[in-house]
Amino acid sequence: MDQTLASLQSAAPDGRSQRADAVGPQAYLVVSAVFHYLGPSLAVLLVARAYVTDQLAMARLPRARYATTVALLPALAIIIGVVILAQIPTAVQTTGGRRWST
């Protein structure tokens, strides 16, 4: 048991983790295949969910309320970026300019 934990924590001479060797190649291939096929499907489903939600809101809300809600989305994105991601936009970015910092 201790050797298994030690092999999981050690690194190969070229810097790679030996975790795949300790788990076994079959398990690594299964996990790799699941993520390979599930990743793009998940990305498409997330975009489709946002699109369907937007269409349902457009159908159910009055035009003025929907327009106000959509207009507030960039402000909400800035607030989330500042609070959660700690990304402070410049004055040009806040006003809608097209200069991005590198």
KOLZA-709756 format. One record per atom (N, C-alpha, C, CB): residue number from 1; residue in one letter; atom name; x, y, z. Coordinates in Angstrom, 1 decimal. Glycine has a CB too. Layout:
N
+-----+----+----+--------+--------+--------+
|   i | aa | at |      x |      y |      z |
+-----+----+----+--------+--------+--------+
| NUM |  A | CA |      X |      Y |      Z |
...
+-----+----+----+--------+--------+--------+
//
This chain:
102
+-----+----+----+--------+--------+--------+
|   i | aa | at |      x |      y |      z |
+-----+----+----+--------+--------+--------+
|   1 |  M |  N |    0.8 |   -1.2 |    0.0 |
|   1 |  M | CA |    0.0 |    0.0 |    0.0 |
|   1 |  M |  C |    0.9 |    1.2 |    0.0 |
|   1 |  M | CB |   -0.9 |    0.0 |    1.2 |
|   2 |  D |  N |    1.9 |    1.3 |    0.8 |
|   2 |  D | CA |    2.8 |    2.4 |    0.9 |
|   2 |  D |  C |    3.5 |    2.6 |   -0.4 |
|   2 |  D | CB |    3.8 |    2.3 |    2.0 |
|   3 |  Q |  N |    3.9 |    1.6 |   -1.1 |
|   3 |  Q | CA |    4.6 |    1.7 |   -2.4 |
|   3 |  Q |  C |    3.7 |    2.3 |   -3.4 |
|   3 |  Q | CB |    5.1 |    0.3 |   -2.9 |
|   4 |  T |  N |    2.4 |    2.0 |   -3.4 |
|   4 |  T | CA |    1.5 |    2.5 |   -4.4 |
|   4 |  T |  C |    1.3 |    4.0 |   -4.2 |
|   4 |  T | CB |    0.1 |    1.8 |   -4.3 |
|   5 |  L |  N |    1.2 |    4.4 |   -2.9 |
|   5 |  L | CA |    1.1 |    5.9 |   -2.6 |
|   5 |  L |  C |    2.4 |    6.6 |   -3.0 |
|   5 |  L | CB |    0.8 |    6.1 |   -1.2 |
|   6 |  A |  N |    3.5 |    6.0 |   -2.8 |
|   6 |  A | CA |    4.8 |    6.6 |   -3.1 |
|   6 |  A |  C |    4.9 |    6.7 |   -4.6 |
|   6 |  A | CB |    6.0 |    5.8 |   -2.6 |
|   7 |  S |  N |    4.5 |    5.7 |   -5.4 |
|   7 |  S | CA |    4.6 |    5.8 |   -6.8 |
|   7 |  S |  C |    3.6 |    6.8 |   -7.4 |
|   7 |  S | CB |    4.3 |    4.4 |   -7.4 |
|   8 |  L |  N |    2.5 |    7.0 |   -6.8 |
|   8 |  L | CA |    1.6 |    8.1 |   -7.2 |
|   8 |  L |  C |    2.1 |    9.5 |   -7.0 |
|   8 |  L | CB |    0.2 |    7.9 |   -6.5 |
|   9 |  Q |  N |    2.9 |    9.6 |   -6.0 |
|   9 |  Q | CA |    3.4 |   11.0 |   -5.7 |
|   9 |  Q |  C |    4.7 |   11.2 |   -6.3 |
|   9 |  Q | CB |    3.6 |   11.1 |   -4.2 |
|  10 |  S |  N |    5.4 |   10.2 |   -6.8 |
|  10 |  S | CA |    6.7 |   10.5 |   -7.5 |
|  10 |  S |  C |    6.5 |   10.9 |   -8.9 |
|  10 |  S | CB |    7.6 |    9.2 |   -7.4 |
|  11 |  A |  N |    7.5 |   11.4 |   -9.5 |
|  11 |  A | CA |    7.5 |   11.9 |  -10.8 |
|  11 |  A |  C |    8.6 |   11.1 |  -11.6 |
|  11 |  A | CB |    7.7 |   13.4 |  -11.0 |
|  12 |  A |  N |    8.3 |   10.9 |  -12.9 |
|  12 |  A | CA |    9.3 |   10.3 |  -13.8 |
|  12 |  A |  C |   10.4 |   11.3 |  -14.0 |
|  12 |  A | CB |    8.6 |    9.9 |  -15.1 |
|  13 |  P |  N |   11.6 |   10.7 |  -14.5 |
|  13 |  P | CA |   12.7 |   11.6 |  -14.8 |
|  13 |  P |  C |   12.4 |   12.8 |  -15.7 |
|  13 |  P | CB |   13.9 |   10.8 |  -15.3 |
|  14 |  D |  N |   11.5 |   12.6 |  -16.6 |
|  14 |  D | CA |   11.2 |   13.7 |  -17.5 |
|  14 |  D |  C |   10.1 |   14.6 |  -17.0 |
|  14 |  D | CB |   10.7 |   13.2 |  -18.9 |
|  15 |  G |  N |    9.7 |   14.5 |  -15.7 |
|  15 |  G | CA |    8.7 |   15.4 |  -15.1 |
|  15 |  G |  C |    7.3 |   14.9 |  -15.2 |
|  15 |  G | CB |    8.8 |   16.7 |  -15.7 |
|  16 |  R |  N |    7.0 |   13.8 |  -15.9 |
|  16 |  R | CA |    5.6 |   13.3 |  -16.0 |
|  16 |  R |  C |    5.2 |   12.6 |  -14.7 |
|  16 |  R | CB |    5.4 |   12.4 |  -17.2 |
|  17 |  S |  N |    4.0 |   12.7 |  -14.3 |
|  17 |  S | CA |    3.5 |   11.9 |  -13.2 |
|  17 |  S |  C |    3.4 |   10.4 |  -13.6 |
|  17 |  S | CB |    2.2 |   12.5 |  -12.6 |
|  18 |  Q |  N |    3.6 |    9.6 |  -12.6 |
|  18 |  Q | CA |    3.5 |    8.1 |  -12.9 |
|  18 |  Q |  C |    2.1 |    7.6 |  -12.5 |
|  18 |  Q | CB |    4.6 |    7.4 |  -12.1 |
|  19 |  R |  N |    1.2 |    8.5 |  -12.4 |
|  19 |  R | CA |   -0.2 |    8.1 |  -11.9 |
|  19 |  R |  C |   -0.8 |    7.2 |  -13.0 |
|  19 |  R | CB |   -1.1 |    9.3 |  -11.7 |
|  20 |  A |  N |   -0.6 |    7.4 |  -14.2 |
|  20 |  A | CA |   -1.2 |    6.6 |  -15.3 |
|  20 |  A |  C |   -0.6 |    5.2 |  -15.2 |
|  20 |  A | CB |   -1.0 |    7.2 |  -16.7 |
|  21 |  D |  N |    0.7 |    5.1 |  -14.9 |
|  21 |  D | CA |    1.3 |    3.7 |  -14.8 |
|  21 |  D |  C |    0.8 |    3.0 |  -13.5 |
|  21 |  D | CB |    2.8 |    3.9 |  -14.7 |
|  22 |  A |  N |    0.5 |    3.7 |  -12.4 |
|  22 |  A | CA |    0.0 |    3.1 |  -11.2 |
|  22 |  A |  C |   -1.4 |    2.6 |  -11.3 |
|  22 |  A | CB |    0.2 |    4.1 |  -10.0 |
|  23 |  V |  N |   -2.2 |    3.4 |  -12.1 |
|  23 |  V | CA |   -3.6 |    3.0 |  -12.2 |
|  23 |  V |  C |   -3.8 |    1.9 |  -13.2 |
|  23 |  V | CB |   -4.5 |    4.2 |  -12.6 |
|  24 |  G |  N |   -3.0 |    1.9 |  -14.3 |
|  24 |  G | CA |   -3.1 |    0.9 |  -15.3 |
|  24 |  G |  C |   -3.5 |    1.5 |  -16.6 |
|  24 |  G | CB |   -4.1 |   -0.2 |  -14.9 |
|  25 |  P |  N |   -3.0 |    1.0 |  -17.7 |
|  25 |  P | CA |   -3.3 |    1.6 |  -19.0 |
|  25 |  P |  C |   -4.8 |    1.4 |  -19.4 |
|  25 |  P | CB |   -2.4 |    0.9 |  -20.0 |
|  26 |  Q |  N |   -5.4 |    0.4 |  -19.0 |
|  26 |  Q | CA |   -6.8 |    0.2 |  -19.4 |
|  26 |  Q |  C |   -7.7 |    1.3 |  -18.8 |
|  26 |  Q | CB |   -7.4 |   -1.2 |  -19.0 |
|  27 |  A |  N |   -7.5 |    1.6 |  -17.5 |
|  27 |  A | CA |   -8.3 |    2.7 |  -16.9 |
|  27 |  A |  C |   -8.0 |    4.0 |  -17.5 |
|  27 |  A | CB |   -8.0 |    2.7 |  -15.3 |
|  28 |  Y |  N |   -6.7 |    4.2 |  -17.8 |
|  28 |  Y | CA |   -6.3 |    5.5 |  -18.4 |
|  28 |  Y |  C |   -7.0 |    5.7 |  -19.8 |
|  28 |  Y | CB |   -4.8 |    5.6 |  -18.6 |
|  29 |  L |  N |   -7.1 |    4.6 |  -20.6 |
|  29 |  L | CA |   -7.7 |    4.7 |  -21.9 |
|  29 |  L |  C |   -9.2 |    4.9 |  -21.8 |
|  29 |  L | CB |   -7.5 |    3.4 |  -22.7 |
|  30 |  V |  N |   -9.9 |    4.3 |  -20.8 |
|  30 |  V | CA |  -11.3 |    4.5 |  -20.6 |
|  30 |  V |  C |  -11.6 |    5.9 |  -20.2 |
|  30 |  V | CB |  -11.8 |    3.5 |  -19.5 |
|  31 |  V |  N |  -10.9 |    6.4 |  -19.3 |
|  31 |  V | CA |  -11.1 |    7.8 |  -18.8 |
|  31 |  V |  C |  -10.8 |    8.8 |  -20.0 |
|  31 |  V | CB |  -10.2 |    8.2 |  -17.6 |
|  32 |  S |  N |   -9.7 |    8.5 |  -20.7 |
|  32 |  S | CA |   -9.4 |    9.4 |  -21.9 |
|  32 |  S |  C |  -10.5 |    9.4 |  -22.9 |
|  32 |  S | CB |   -8.1 |    8.9 |  -22.5 |
|  33 |  A |  N |  -11.0 |    8.2 |  -23.2 |
|  33 |  A | CA |  -12.1 |    8.1 |  -24.2 |
|  33 |  A |  C |  -13.4 |    8.8 |  -23.7 |
|  33 |  A | CB |  -12.4 |    6.6 |  -24.5 |
|  34 |  V |  N |  -13.7 |    8.6 |  -22.5 |
|  34 |  V | CA |  -14.9 |    9.3 |  -21.9 |
|  34 |  V |  C |  -14.8 |   10.8 |  -22.1 |
|  34 |  V | CB |  -15.1 |    8.9 |  -20.5 |
|  35 |  F |  N |  -13.6 |   11.4 |  -21.7 |
|  35 |  F | CA |  -13.5 |   12.8 |  -21.8 |
|  35 |  F |  C |  -13.4 |   13.3 |  -23.2 |
|  35 |  F | CB |  -12.2 |   13.2 |  -21.0 |
|  36 |  H |  N |  -12.8 |   12.4 |  -24.1 |
|  36 |  H | CA |  -12.7 |   12.8 |  -25.5 |
|  36 |  H |  C |  -14.0 |   12.9 |  -26.2 |
|  36 |  H | CB |  -11.9 |   11.7 |  -26.2 |
|  37 |  Y |  N |  -15.0 |   12.0 |  -25.8 |
|  37 |  Y | CA |  -16.3 |   12.1 |  -26.5 |
|  37 |  Y |  C |  -17.3 |   12.9 |  -25.7 |
|  37 |  Y | CB |  -16.8 |   10.7 |  -26.6 |
|  38 |  L |  N |  -17.1 |   13.0 |  -24.3 |
|  38 |  L | CA |  -18.0 |   13.7 |  -23.5 |
|  38 |  L |  C |  -17.8 |   15.2 |  -23.5 |
|  38 |  L | CB |  -18.0 |   13.2 |  -22.1 |
|  39 |  G |  N |  -16.5 |   15.6 |  -23.7 |
|  39 |  G | CA |  -16.2 |   17.0 |  -23.7 |
|  39 |  G |  C |  -16.9 |   17.8 |  -24.7 |
|  39 |  G | CB |  -14.7 |   17.2 |  -23.9 |
|  40 |  P |  N |  -16.8 |   17.5 |  -26.0 |
|  40 |  P | CA |  -17.5 |   18.2 |  -27.1 |
|  40 |  P |  C |  -19.0 |   18.2 |  -26.9 |
|  40 |  P | CB |  -17.1 |   17.7 |  -28.4 |
|  41 |  S |  N |  -19.6 |   17.0 |  -26.5 |
|  41 |  S | CA |  -21.0 |   16.9 |  -26.3 |
|  41 |  S |  C |  -21.5 |   17.8 |  -25.1 |
|  41 |  S | CB |  -21.4 |   15.5 |  -25.9 |
|  42 |  L |  N |  -20.7 |   17.9 |  -24.1 |
|  42 |  L | CA |  -21.0 |   18.8 |  -23.0 |
|  42 |  L |  C |  -21.0 |   20.2 |  -23.4 |
|  42 |  L | CB |  -20.1 |   18.6 |  -21.8 |
|  43 |  A |  N |  -20.0 |   20.6 |  -24.2 |
|  43 |  A | CA |  -19.9 |   22.0 |  -24.7 |
|  43 |  A |  C |  -21.1 |   22.4 |  -25.6 |
|  43 |  A | CB |  -18.6 |   22.2 |  -25.5 |
|  44 |  V |  N |  -21.5 |   21.4 |  -26.4 |
|  44 |  V | CA |  -22.7 |   21.7 |  -27.3 |
|  44 |  V |  C |  -24.0 |   21.8 |  -26.4 |
|  44 |  V | CB |  -22.9 |   20.6 |  -28.4 |
|  45 |  L |  N |  -24.1 |   21.0 |  -25.4 |
|  45 |  L | CA |  -25.3 |   21.0 |  -24.6 |
|  45 |  L |  C |  -25.4 |   22.3 |  -23.8 |
|  45 |  L | CB |  -25.3 |   19.8 |  -23.7 |
|  46 |  L |  N |  -24.2 |   22.7 |  -23.3 |
|  46 |  L | CA |  -24.3 |   24.0 |  -22.5 |
|  46 |  L |  C |  -24.7 |   25.2 |  -23.4 |
|  46 |  L | CB |  -22.9 |   24.2 |  -21.9 |
|  47 |  V |  N |  -24.2 |   25.2 |  -24.6 |
|  47 |  V | CA |  -24.6 |   26.3 |  -25.5 |
|  47 |  V |  C |  -26.0 |   26.2 |  -25.8 |
|  47 |  V | CB |  -23.7 |   26.3 |  -26.7 |
|  48 |  A |  N |  -26.5 |   25.0 |  -26.1 |
|  48 |  A | CA |  -27.9 |   24.8 |  -26.5 |
|  48 |  A |  C |  -28.8 |   25.2 |  -25.3 |
|  48 |  A | CB |  -28.1 |   23.3 |  -26.9 |
|  49 |  R |  N |  -28.4 |   24.8 |  -24.1 |
|  49 |  R | CA |  -29.2 |   25.2 |  -22.9 |
|  49 |  R |  C |  -29.4 |   26.7 |  -22.8 |
|  49 |  R | CB |  -28.6 |   24.6 |  -21.7 |
|  50 |  A |  N |  -28.3 |   27.4 |  -23.0 |
|  50 |  A | CA |  -28.3 |   28.9 |  -22.9 |
|  50 |  A |  C |  -29.2 |   29.5 |  -24.0 |
|  50 |  A | CB |  -26.9 |   29.5 |  -23.0 |
|  51 |  Y |  N |  -29.1 |   28.9 |  -25.2 |
|  51 |  Y | CA |  -29.9 |   29.4 |  -26.3 |
|  51 |  Y |  C |  -31.4 |   29.1 |  -26.0 |
|  51 |  Y | CB |  -29.5 |   28.7 |  -27.6 |
|  52 |  V |  N |  -31.8 |   27.9 |  -25.5 |
|  52 |  V | CA |  -33.2 |   27.6 |  -25.3 |
|  52 |  V |  C |  -33.7 |   28.5 |  -24.1 |
|  52 |  V | CB |  -33.3 |   26.1 |  -24.9 |
|  53 |  T |  N |  -32.9 |   28.7 |  -23.1 |
|  53 |  T | CA |  -33.3 |   29.5 |  -22.0 |
|  53 |  T |  C |  -33.6 |   30.9 |  -22.5 |
|  53 |  T | CB |  -32.3 |   29.5 |  -20.9 |
|  54 |  D |  N |  -32.7 |   31.5 |  -23.3 |
|  54 |  D | CA |  -32.9 |   32.8 |  -23.9 |
|  54 |  D |  C |  -34.2 |   32.9 |  -24.7 |
|  54 |  D | CB |  -31.7 |   33.2 |  -24.7 |
|  55 |  Q |  N |  -34.5 |   31.9 |  -25.5 |
|  55 |  Q | CA |  -35.7 |   31.9 |  -26.3 |
|  55 |  Q |  C |  -36.9 |   31.8 |  -25.5 |
|  55 |  Q | CB |  -35.6 |   30.7 |  -27.3 |
|  56 |  L |  N |  -36.9 |   31.0 |  -24.4 |
|  56 |  L | CA |  -38.0 |   30.9 |  -23.5 |
|  56 |  L |  C |  -38.3 |   32.2 |  -22.8 |
|  56 |  L | CB |  -37.8 |   29.8 |  -22.5 |
|  57 |  A |  N |  -37.2 |   32.9 |  -22.4 |
|  57 |  A | CA |  -37.4 |   34.2 |  -21.7 |
|  57 |  A |  C |  -37.9 |   35.2 |  -22.7 |
|  57 |  A | CB |  -36.0 |   34.7 |  -21.2 |
|  58 |  M |  N |  -37.5 |   35.2 |  -24.0 |
|  58 |  M | CA |  -38.0 |   36.1 |  -24.9 |
|  58 |  M |  C |  -39.5 |   35.9 |  -25.2 |
|  58 |  M | CB |  -37.2 |   36.0 |  -26.3 |
|  59 |  A |  N |  -39.9 |   34.7 |  -25.2 |
|  59 |  A | CA |  -41.3 |   34.4 |  -25.4 |
|  59 |  A |  C |  -42.2 |   34.7 |  -24.3 |
|  59 |  A | CB |  -41.5 |   32.9 |  -25.8 |
|  60 |  R |  N |  -41.7 |   34.7 |  -23.1 |
|  60 |  R | CA |  -42.5 |   34.8 |  -21.9 |
|  60 |  R |  C |  -42.5 |   36.3 |  -21.3 |
|  60 |  R | CB |  -42.1 |   33.9 |  -20.8 |
|  61 |  L |  N |  -41.4 |   37.0 |  -21.5 |
|  61 |  L | CA |  -41.3 |   38.3 |  -20.9 |
|  61 |  L |  C |  -41.8 |   39.4 |  -21.8 |
|  61 |  L | CB |  -39.8 |   38.6 |  -20.5 |
|  62 |  P |  N |  -42.3 |   40.5 |  -21.3 |
|  62 |  P | CA |  -42.6 |   41.6 |  -22.2 |
|  62 |  P |  C |  -41.3 |   42.1 |  -22.9 |
|  62 |  P | CB |  -43.3 |   42.7 |  -21.4 |
|  63 |  R |  N |  -41.5 |   42.8 |  -24.0 |
|  63 |  R | CA |  -40.3 |   43.2 |  -24.8 |
|  63 |  R |  C |  -39.4 |   44.1 |  -24.0 |
|  63 |  R | CB |  -40.7 |   43.9 |  -26.0 |
|  64 |  A |  N |  -40.0 |   45.1 |  -23.3 |
|  64 |  A | CA |  -39.2 |   46.1 |  -22.5 |
|  64 |  A |  C |  -38.4 |   45.4 |  -21.4 |
|  64 |  A | CB |  -40.1 |   47.1 |  -21.9 |
|  65 |  R |  N |  -39.0 |   44.4 |  -20.7 |
|  65 |  R | CA |  -38.3 |   43.8 |  -19.6 |
|  65 |  R |  C |  -37.2 |   42.9 |  -20.2 |
|  65 |  R | CB |  -39.3 |   42.9 |  -18.7 |
|  66 |  Y |  N |  -37.4 |   42.2 |  -21.3 |
|  66 |  Y | CA |  -36.4 |   41.3 |  -21.9 |
|  66 |  Y |  C |  -35.2 |   42.2 |  -22.4 |
|  66 |  Y | CB |  -37.0 |   40.5 |  -23.0 |
|  67 |  A |  N |  -35.5 |   43.3 |  -23.0 |
|  67 |  A | CA |  -34.5 |   44.2 |  -23.5 |
|  67 |  A |  C |  -33.6 |   44.7 |  -22.3 |
|  67 |  A | CB |  -35.1 |   45.3 |  -24.3 |
|  68 |  T |  N |  -34.3 |   45.1 |  -21.2 |
|  68 |  T | CA |  -33.5 |   45.6 |  -20.1 |
|  68 |  T |  C |  -32.6 |   44.5 |  -19.5 |
|  68 |  T | CB |  -34.5 |   46.1 |  -19.0 |
|  69 |  T |  N |  -33.2 |   43.3 |  -19.4 |
|  69 |  T | CA |  -32.4 |   42.2 |  -18.9 |
|  69 |  T |  C |  -31.2 |   41.9 |  -19.7 |
|  69 |  T | CB |  -33.3 |   40.9 |  -18.8 |
|  70 |  V |  N |  -31.4 |   41.9 |  -21.0 |
|  70 |  V | CA |  -30.3 |   41.6 |  -22.0 |
|  70 |  V |  C |  -29.2 |   42.7 |  -21.9 |
|  70 |  V | CB |  -30.8 |   41.4 |  -23.4 |
|  71 |  A |  N |  -29.7 |   44.0 |  -21.8 |
|  71 |  A | CA |  -28.8 |   45.1 |  -21.7 |
|  71 |  A |  C |  -28.0 |   45.1 |  -20.4 |
|  71 |  A | CB |  -29.6 |   46.4 |  -21.8 |
|  72 |  L |  N |  -28.4 |   44.5 |  -19.4 |
|  72 |  L | CA |  -27.7 |   44.4 |  -18.1 |
|  72 |  L |  C |  -26.7 |   43.3 |  -18.1 |
|  72 |  L | CB |  -28.6 |   44.2 |  -16.9 |
|  73 |  L |  N |  -26.7 |   42.4 |  -19.1 |
|  73 |  L | CA |  -25.7 |   41.3 |  -19.1 |
|  73 |  L |  C |  -24.3 |   41.7 |  -19.1 |
|  73 |  L | CB |  -26.0 |   40.4 |  -20.2 |
|  74 |  P |  N |  -23.9 |   42.7 |  -19.9 |
|  74 |  P | CA |  -22.5 |   43.1 |  -19.8 |
|  74 |  P |  C |  -22.0 |   43.6 |  -18.5 |
|  74 |  P | CB |  -22.2 |   44.1 |  -20.9 |
|  75 |  A |  N |  -22.9 |   44.4 |  -17.8 |
|  75 |  A | CA |  -22.6 |   44.9 |  -16.5 |
|  75 |  A |  C |  -22.5 |   43.7 |  -15.5 |
|  75 |  A | CB |  -23.7 |   45.9 |  -16.0 |
|  76 |  L |  N |  -23.3 |   42.7 |  -15.6 |
|  76 |  L | CA |  -23.2 |   41.6 |  -14.7 |
|  76 |  L |  C |  -21.9 |   40.8 |  -15.0 |
|  76 |  L | CB |  -24.4 |   40.6 |  -14.9 |
|  77 |  A |  N |  -21.5 |   40.7 |  -16.2 |
|  77 |  A | CA |  -20.3 |   40.0 |  -16.6 |
|  77 |  A |  C |  -19.1 |   40.8 |  -16.0 |
|  77 |  A | CB |  -20.1 |   39.9 |  -18.1 |
|  78 |  I |  N |  -19.1 |   42.1 |  -16.0 |
|  78 |  I | CA |  -18.0 |   42.9 |  -15.4 |
|  78 |  I |  C |  -18.0 |   42.6 |  -13.8 |
|  78 |  I | CB |  -18.2 |   44.4 |  -15.6 |
|  79 |  I |  N |  -19.1 |   42.6 |  -13.2 |
|  79 |  I | CA |  -19.2 |   42.4 |  -11.8 |
|  79 |  I |  C |  -18.7 |   41.0 |  -11.4 |
|  79 |  I | CB |  -20.6 |   42.5 |  -11.2 |
|  80 |  I |  N |  -19.0 |   40.0 |  -12.2 |
|  80 |  I | CA |  -18.6 |   38.6 |  -11.9 |
|  80 |  I |  C |  -17.0 |   38.6 |  -12.2 |
|  80 |  I | CB |  -19.3 |   37.6 |  -12.9 |
|  81 |  G |  N |  -16.6 |   39.2 |  -13.2 |
|  81 |  G | CA |  -15.1 |   39.3 |  -13.5 |
|  81 |  G |  C |  -14.3 |   39.9 |  -12.4 |
|  81 |  G | CB |  -14.9 |   40.0 |  -14.8 |
|  82 |  V |  N |  -14.8 |   41.0 |  -11.8 |
|  82 |  V | CA |  -14.1 |   41.7 |  -10.7 |
|  82 |  V |  C |  -14.2 |   40.9 |   -9.4 |
|  82 |  V | CB |  -14.7 |   43.1 |  -10.5 |
|  83 |  V |  N |  -15.4 |   40.4 |   -9.1 |
|  83 |  V | CA |  -15.6 |   39.8 |   -7.8 |
|  83 |  V |  C |  -15.0 |   38.4 |   -7.7 |
|  83 |  V | CB |  -17.0 |   39.7 |   -7.4 |
|  84 |  I |  N |  -15.3 |   37.6 |   -8.7 |
|  84 |  I | CA |  -15.0 |   36.1 |   -8.7 |
|  84 |  I |  C |  -13.6 |   35.9 |   -9.3 |
|  84 |  I | CB |  -16.0 |   35.3 |   -9.4 |
|  85 |  L |  N |  -13.3 |   36.5 |  -10.4 |
|  85 |  L | CA |  -12.1 |   36.2 |  -11.2 |
|  85 |  L |  C |  -11.0 |   37.2 |  -10.9 |
|  85 |  L | CB |  -12.3 |   36.2 |  -12.6 |
|  86 |  A |  N |  -11.3 |   38.3 |  -10.1 |
|  86 |  A | CA |  -10.3 |   39.3 |   -9.8 |
|  86 |  A |  C |   -9.6 |   39.9 |  -11.0 |
|  86 |  A | CB |   -9.2 |   38.8 |   -8.9 |
|  87 |  Q |  N |  -10.4 |   40.2 |  -12.1 |
|  87 |  Q | CA |  -10.0 |   40.8 |  -13.3 |
|  87 |  Q |  C |  -10.5 |   42.2 |  -13.3 |
|  87 |  Q | CB |  -10.4 |   40.0 |  -14.6 |
|  88 |  I |  N |   -9.7 |   43.2 |  -13.2 |
|  88 |  I | CA |  -10.1 |   44.6 |  -13.1 |
|  88 |  I |  C |  -10.0 |   45.1 |  -14.6 |
|  88 |  I | CB |   -9.2 |   45.4 |  -12.1 |
|  89 |  P |  N |  -11.1 |   45.5 |  -15.2 |
|  89 |  P | CA |  -11.0 |   46.1 |  -16.5 |
|  89 |  P |  C |  -10.5 |   47.5 |  -16.5 |
|  89 |  P | CB |  -12.4 |   46.1 |  -17.2 |
|  90 |  T |  N |   -9.8 |   47.9 |  -17.6 |
|  90 |  T | CA |   -9.4 |   49.3 |  -17.7 |
|  90 |  T |  C |  -10.6 |   50.2 |  -18.1 |
|  90 |  T | CB |   -8.3 |   49.4 |  -18.8 |
|  91 |  A |  N |  -10.3 |   51.5 |  -18.0 |
|  91 |  A | CA |  -11.4 |   52.4 |  -18.3 |
|  91 |  A |  C |  -11.9 |   52.3 |  -19.8 |
|  91 |  A | CB |  -10.9 |   53.9 |  -18.1 |
|  92 |  V |  N |  -11.0 |   52.0 |  -20.7 |
|  92 |  V | CA |  -11.3 |   51.8 |  -22.1 |
|  92 |  V |  C |  -12.2 |   50.5 |  -22.3 |
|  92 |  V | CB |  -10.1 |   51.7 |  -23.0 |
|  93 |  Q |  N |  -11.8 |   49.5 |  -21.6 |
|  93 |  Q | CA |  -12.6 |   48.2 |  -21.6 |
|  93 |  Q |  C |  -14.0 |   48.4 |  -21.0 |
|  93 |  Q | CB |  -11.9 |   47.1 |  -20.9 |
|  94 |  T |  N |  -14.1 |   49.2 |  -19.9 |
|  94 |  T | CA |  -15.3 |   49.4 |  -19.3 |
|  94 |  T |  C |  -16.3 |   50.2 |  -20.1 |
|  94 |  T | CB |  -15.1 |   50.1 |  -17.9 |
|  95 |  T |  N |  -15.8 |   51.1 |  -20.9 |
|  95 |  T | CA |  -16.7 |   51.9 |  -21.8 |
|  95 |  T |  C |  -16.9 |   51.3 |  -23.1 |
|  95 |  T | CB |  -16.0 |   53.3 |  -22.0 |
|  96 |  G |  N |  -16.4 |   50.1 |  -23.3 |
|  96 |  G | CA |  -16.7 |   49.4 |  -24.6 |
|  96 |  G |  C |  -15.7 |   49.5 |  -25.6 |
|  96 |  G | CB |  -18.0 |   49.8 |  -25.1 |
|  97 |  G |  N |  -14.5 |   50.0 |  -25.3 |
|  97 |  G | CA |  -13.4 |   50.1 |  -26.3 |
|  97 |  G |  C |  -12.9 |   48.8 |  -26.7 |
|  97 |  G | CB |  -12.3 |   51.0 |  -25.7 |
|  98 |  R |  N |  -12.1 |   48.8 |  -27.8 |
|  98 |  R | CA |  -11.6 |   47.5 |  -28.3 |
|  98 |  R |  C |  -10.2 |   47.3 |  -28.0 |
|  98 |  R | CB |  -11.8 |   47.5 |  -29.8 |
|  99 |  R |  N |   -9.6 |   47.9 |  -27.0 |
|  99 |  R | CA |   -8.2 |   47.7 |  -26.7 |
|  99 |  R |  C |   -8.2 |   46.7 |  -25.5 |
|  99 |  R | CB |   -7.5 |   49.0 |  -26.3 |
| 100 |  W |  N |   -7.6 |   45.6 |  -25.7 |
| 100 |  W | CA |   -7.4 |   44.6 |  -24.7 |
| 100 |  W |  C |   -6.0 |   44.5 |  -24.2 |
| 100 |  W | CB |   -7.9 |   43.2 |  -25.1 |
| 101 |  S |  N |   -5.8 |   44.4 |  -22.9 |
| 101 |  S | CA |   -4.4 |   44.3 |  -22.4 |
| 101 |  S |  C |   -3.9 |   42.9 |  -22.6 |
| 101 |  S | CB |   -4.4 |   44.6 |  -20.9 |
| 102 |  T |  N |   -2.6 |   42.8 |  -22.8 |
| 102 |  T | CA |   -2.0 |   41.5 |  -23.1 |
| 102 |  T |  C |   -1.3 |   41.0 |  -21.9 |
| 102 |  T | CB |   -1.0 |   41.6 |  -24.2 |
+-----+----+----+--------+--------+--------+
//
